[in-house]
């Protein structure tokens, strides 16, 4: 079986197993395709009783439960855009999102029922908060601001009045909230036509085979996971939901993936980098693996080369794109020829039926996969969205370039560009030079800012596998080595070791945490 995204229904396929094939391997239980279809239809009826329907957004909260996947499919059947929210985010974030949607009810995938959001403090407080307050600081105030309760008491059934009103945008598949620079989440509205464009691209160009089995490691609130969600549905495959607890057990995780014959590894490069410590992370340990599908951050050449050594027959697909462009918008197959030619990997070429171009140094995207706009943010829509060739277009905020062969390169964020002593500096360029040092698997440059936000200087961290900040002996002349690649004003003032680079919930390098670690170490000294 598979799910037809154009007709919003389950359809039979010609595969041998059909409805008896596994659809979802959850953290709690597994579902065959026939069971997924039955539970999704039942979820639909329950949601209708809550007042949800076409174009009425529904918040889904949980973490890797089979019921979370069921609810996403049920929402698609219902025509209701789903709003995924992982349990790693506290109630305060859900309250903010619910406020944007006008929602008072959400679906709790862990408990398998709808629940009501308790009224918190006056919503007007949002307008009075310090916009420079750290995102984490705002979210940790959840316990004093918001809570949850069963919808309509112990019955777990709420009335239709608890559902929000339909959105102005119709025909959306999902609304995904991303963190804003001021800590206020922004709702990215993705249409069903954009999701259809995503799966058509995956089916036509990724060579994933019949009924692929996907690793799902990213939280459903991270748009990278939509590769696996919609790839599974459209291609009649299987999704293996890897919980945080499972991912923390590297060897057990890999044994689980081998047991379920995972064919398609989807993650950020940082998550794959962490697995290199396990010897079973190899073609011998994962015999069914056919594809690495990366997105979300830069794929280092060093990591790609290590993967080529361990998995010589597995294709590596590197993709690029913001949440606003339905997961990704460019792609490249990283083989030995590409690695030999490029010291820093390109992001590739535009996906079919889309355009990616550079306008005044900024990467811009046009096509049916571009979002419908930010929810309730006409100010941002006016500055970030435009029309290009009769299609929706988006200004990414990423610096970009195109080489003579038409290959696209992402050169960092416009707003991550720092200035020191009057010189403009891209942190990613320093990262690349650091990773070229001998024996350095991972590295990150970290700007240290003054109270006014200006950059006082840049320090850097390299992974050593040890808890001390002391560098290994072979890096004693690191400044001289960097001077061969970088101008003097780009060389960090200090280089420190760390066991491993910290990553965010979405497994991206957390430079803010590194800056805090640096300050803490110097306060103790």
N, C-alpha and C positions, 0 to 999 in steps of 0.2 A: 504493500500500500504506500501511498504518498499523499501529501496535502496539496491541492491545486490552489495556488495563491490568487489566481485570476477569478476563480469561481467560488472560492472560500468553502471548499468541501473536500472530504476524503474521497480518493478514487483508487480503484484496484489497479495493480500493475501486473506485468507478465513474469515477475520473478518467481522462483520456485517456492519460496517460503511465504510470500505475500503477507496476509494478515497475521500470521503466526511468527513473523520475524520480530526481533527485538527493536523497539523504537527508542526507549529511554532506559538507561541504567542510572538510576538516581542514587543519592547518598543513603536513602532509606529503603527503596524498593525499585523493582524493575517492571516495565510495562511493554507488552507486545503491541504491535500496531492496532490490532482489534481492540485491545484494552484502552489504548490511548484514545481511539475514536469514541468509545462508549463513555469514558470519563469526561472527555472534552464536551460532549453533547450534554451530559448531566450537569457539568459546571455551567454551561450556557443557561439552562433552565433556572438554576439557583441564582445566577447573576440577574436574570430578567426579573425574578421575584424581588431583588434588591432595588430595582429601578434602572438597571443598566441596560443599554441598548446601543444601536448604531450611533457612532460619533460621540458617545459618552465615555470619557476616559475612566479607566479603572486602575487604581494603584495595586500592584502586586508586591508583596514583601515576603522574603524568605531567603533560603540559601541552599541551592542544589537539591532541593526536594523534588521528587517526581511530580508532586502536585503543582510546583511552580511552572514546570513545563506544560502540564495539563492546562493551567490557567491561561498561559499565553496563547495556546492553541484555541481554547474556548473563547477568548476575547476576539481572536481572528474570525471564528465562526459567527460570533455575535455582531461583528462590525464595529466593536468598541476598541479604540486604541489603548493598548496596555502601557502602563508606566512602571517599569521594573525598578525595584529598590531592594538592594541586598541588606541583610541584617547587620552588616558591619557598620552601617550608618545609623546613628542614634535617632531617637524619636524627634528631636528638634529638626533634623533635616526633612523627615517625612511631614512634619507639621508645616514647614515652609512650602514644600511641594504641594501638599493638600490645599494650602491657602491659595496658591497660584491657580489650581484647578477648580477651586470652589467645592472641594470634596470633603465629606465628613465620614466616609466609610472606605475601608481598604480590605483587600483579601490577604489573609494570613496563611501562607502556604505551609508553614510549619504545623499549624493547628488544623488546616484544611477547612477554614470557615471565614466568613466575612466578619469584620469587627468594626466598631465605631471609634473614631478619634474623639477623645475627650477634649472639651474646650480648654485651650491654654490661656495664656495671658493675652491681653489686648493685642490684636494683630497690628495695630498702628505702631507698636514698638519697632517694627522692622524699619520704619522710615526714620527713626531717631538713632539707630545704632551707628557706631563709628564704622564708616565704610572701609577703613584701613585695618579693622580688626582681623586677626588671623582666622582662616576658615575653621581650623580645628578648635580654636577657642570658642567660636560661636556654637559649634555643634555640641561641645561638651556640656552646654548649659541645658541639655534636653530634660534632665530630671525635674528641673524647676519650672519648665515651660510647658511641656506637653506630656501626654500619656495616651494609653489606648484602653479600650474596654470592648467587651462583646457588643455587637450590634444588637440592640433591643434585648439586653440582658442575657440570661443563660441560654436562651434559645439560639443565639447566634444568627438570628434573622432580623434584618432591618427593613424598614419600609422604603417605598420608592422615593420618598422625600429626602432620604439620606444620600441619594446618588447626585452627582453634580449635573449641571446642565450640559447639553451637547456643545462641543467646541465649534468655533466659527469655521475652522478648517474641517472639511468633510473628507471621508475616505482615507484617514490616517491609519497606519499600521501600529505605530507606537510613538510615544513621546519620551525622550530620554533626557534627563536633567544632568547637565554638566556643571562643574564648579566654575563660578565667575571669579574674576580677579578680586572682587570685593567680598567674596564669600557667599553671595546670593546665587543659588542655583538658577541656571537658564534652561528652559524647556525647548529642546530641539524637536520639531515636528516633522516626522518622516512619513511620507505618503505610501500607500500600497503600490503605486507605480514605481516608486524608488526601490522597494523591496523586490519587486518582480525583476527590475533591472539588475539587482544584485545577484539573484539566483541564476538568471540567464547568463550572466558573465561567468559565474562559477562553473556552470554546466558546460559552457562552450570552450573555456580557455584553461581551466585548472587541471583537467585530466584526472579527476578524482575517482573515476571508475563507477561501477554499478553499486548502489547501496553503500556508500562510504560510511565508515565508523569514525566519528569525530571525538577527539578529546575536547571537552569543555572545561577549561580551567578558569577563565575570566569570569567575574561576577556578571550576572545578567544586567546589572546597572552600568556595565562597561560595554560600549557598543561593539568591541571586538567579538563578544560572544554571539552577536547576531549572525556571524559567519556560520557558526555551528547550528544555531536555532533554525534559521531558514534553509541552510544547506541540508540538514536532516529532513525537514518537512518536504522540500521540493524534490529532493533526489531519492526519497524513500529510504533513508539511511538510519543510522543509530547514533545517539548522542550519549556519551559517557560523562556524567556530571562528577567532576573531581572537586570535592569539598576542600576547604582550607585545612581541615584536620588530615585529610588524605594527602594533600600536597606537601604537608609538613613531614610526612613519612616517605622520603624520596624512594627508597627501595620498594616499599609496599605500593606506592603509586605506580611505579613502573611494572610491577607484577600484575596489578589490576588492569593496566592498559594492555599488557600482553595477553592476559586471560580473555579479554573481550575483543581481541584482534583489531585494535585501533589501527586505522589506515591513514588518518589525517590528523596531524598534530597542529593545533591552533593555539598560539600564545604570543606574548611579547618576546623579543629576543632575551630579555633578562631572565625570564622563567626558564628558558632552555639552557641558558648559561649555568644556572644553578644545578641543573641535572648532570652536568659534566663530571661532578664528583662521584657519581654512581657508575660503576663499571658496566652494569646492565643497561645503561643508556647507550645502546649501540644496535647495529643491525642484527646482531646475534640475540640480543635481549628483546627487541621489538621486531619480530620477524615479519609482521604484517604491514609495518609502516611503509607508506609510499610517498607521503608528502609532508613537508614542513610548510605551514602557512603562517607567515609572520606579519604583524602590523602593530602600530601603537608607539613605536620608538625606532631609533636608528638601529639597523642591523650591522654590528661591527664586522669588518673583514676577518678579524682573528676568529670570531665565533663561527662565521660561515665556513672558514677553512677547517676548523675542528669538526664541524658537523659533516663536511664532505669526507673527512678521514674516517669518521665513525660510521657514517651511513652513505657509502659511495653510490648506492643505487637509488637513493631517495632524493626526489626533486625538492629544491628549496625555492619557495615562492616568497618574495619580499613585496609587501604592498604598503601603500601610503595613502592616507586620507584622514580628514577630520570627521568627527561625529556628524557634522552638518552635511556630509556627502555620503551618508549611508555606508559606514564602515571604512570604505577605501575607494580610491579613484585612479590609482596608477599601480602598475605591477611589473615585475621582472623576475625571470627565472635565473637564479644565481647558480651558475655552473663554474667549472674551472676556468673557462675562457674569460668570463666576466671578472672573476677574482684576480686573474693575472693582469687584466687591463686596467682595473680601477683600484687605486689605493683607498678610496672612499666610495662606497657603493652608490650608484644612482638609484632613484626611486622608480625608474623605468619609464614606461609610456602610458598614455591614458587608456583606461578601459574602453571597451567598445561603446559606441554611441555617446561619447562624452568628449569634452575638450578640457585640457589643462594648459594654461599659458601663463607667461610671466608679464605682469603689468607694473612698470615702475619698480622692478625688483621683487614684487610680491606674487606668489603663486595664486592663481585664480582658477576656479573650477566652474564648468557649465555642463548641464545635462539633466536628464530626468531623475537622476539620483540625488540631486541637490535638494536640501530640505525645503519645506514650505515656509519656513521662517521660525523665529523664536516666539514662543508663546507669550503673549502680552508684552512684547518688547518692540514696539514700533520704532523706538529710537535706534536700537541695534540693527533692526532690519533695514532701516534707511541707510545705514553706513556700511553694512556688510554684504547686503544682497543687491543684485542688479540684474538686468537682462542682457544676454549676449547671444546673438544669432537666433533670437526668438525663444531661447531657453532660460530657465532659472540659472543664475550664476551667483557665486559666493567668493568673497575675498577672505583667504585663509588666515592672513596674518603671518604666514611663513615666508621666509626669504627663499627665492628660487632662481635657478638658472637652467638654460638649455644648451647642450653642447652641439657640435657640428653634425652629429649623427641623429639629433633629435631626442636624445636621452635627457630626461629631467633629473635635476638634483635639488634636494631640499637643503638649505644652508642655515637652518635654525629659525628661531622665532624672531619676528621684528621686535616684539616686546621683551625678548630675552637677550637682545643685543645690549651689551654693557659698554660704558665709556670710562676709560681710566686715563687720566692725564691728557684728555682731549682726543685720545685714540678710540675708535670704535672697534670692539672686540666681540667675536662670536665664540661662545663657550664651547660649542661643538667642535670647533677647529682645534682648540686646546685639548679636548677629550681625545681626538683622533691622534694627536701627537703623543699624548701620554700613553695610549694603548700601543704605540709603536716602540715604547721602551722595552728592553729585554725582560722577559718573564712577567709581564704585566697583563693579566687576563681582563681586567676592567679598571676603569679610572673615570674620575669626574672632576671638572674644574668648578670651584665654588666662589661666587662673589661675596665678599664681606661688605655689608652696607653700613653707612652711617645712619643716624636717626632720621636724616632728611631723605633717605632713600638712595643717595648717590653711593657709588662703589668706592670704597677706600682702597682695596687691593683684592687680589685673587689668590686663593690658596687651592690646593688640589689634594685629592685622596687617590691612592692606588690600592687595589686588593692584594693582600699578602697571605691571607689565610691564618693570620695571627692576631691576637687581641691588642698587642702593643702598637703604638703609632710609629715605632722605629722601622726604618727602611732596611731591606736586605742589603748585604754588602755590594751586590752587583749594581745597585742603583746609586752608589756613592757620588758618581759624576753626572747625575740626572740633569743638572742645569746645562752642562756642556752638550749633552745629547739633545736636549730640547732646542738649544741654540742653533743646532744644525737645521732645524725645521721651522722655527718660529722667530719673529723679531723680538727684541729684548723686552718690549712693553707687553708682550703676551705671555711671557714666562712667569708662572706662579711664584709668589714670594716664598712659599713653603710647600713642601711635599710631604704628606703624612701617609702612613700605612693604616689599613683597617682590615679586619677579618673578611668582611664582604660589604659591598656598597648597599646601603639601605634602599628599599624600594617601597613605592606606595601600594595601596590596595590593588591598583591596576598593574603592578609590577613594572613601574617606570622608576628610574633612578630619582631618589628624593634628595634634591640639592638643599632644600630647606632644612631637612634633618641633619645633613652633613654640616651645614653652617652652625646649627645648634650644638652638634657634637664638638665642633672646633672650639666654640666659646666655652662650653662646659669643661673641656680638657684644660683650657688656659686659666679658668677660674680656680680649678683644683691645684694647678701648678704653683 
